[in-house]
Amino acid sequence: MGKPDYRSAEATAYRRLYKTARWQRVREAVLTEHPLCAMCLAMEIVEPATVVHHKDGGHKGDEDKFWSGPFEALCKACHDLFGDAEDRGKTVVAFGDDGWPL
């Protein structure tokens, strides 16, 4: 038995775009150009990027923005932590090893 899906009808509609060959090509191009996680690099950590994040608050169902970005290459951990918060309109601040904001 899978998890319940609490997404809105709009979110369900655009989620299908992630399964298209076109998105796979966009994703591959972004990860090829930016193979390391941008958030980890800002903290001087080298981690492979595995997720393409829609920056600046996400696309919010705007199909043009879905395809054109802006995009950011992140590792899954950073996407789950920072990307989700950014999509909800929160200001994301990462901190370096010295404790200062980046």
Steps between C-alpha positions, in 0.01 A plus 500: 500500500651834389502834675191719461539783248397833649599712199265752348344433159742758353801324651380163375464647151857632478657195672444310176756730332779344709437166327546632146799439275531876462550548875754215505699685232480830692600325823794323335623826341488688832676222691764465227572874511488513883603158636548617860240616753489881504401522868772259611759690295397823674587323828827371348371142483541297181186293439360377167178666386216257436194729495412795277321760711277775362654808666337824609199342664436232241279515195167498690332322209628747238592263218728753327701542822495123550693455175718812506603526864697644662641170619745399771683169528476358853560176686184333630570601861532870411198488273288340771620749762556829316305457177172418668531797736579733208199370308283593799631859482748480788837670479768233497827574676784250507785524747865418448721295734592824679134561591462808278222520242607445141 
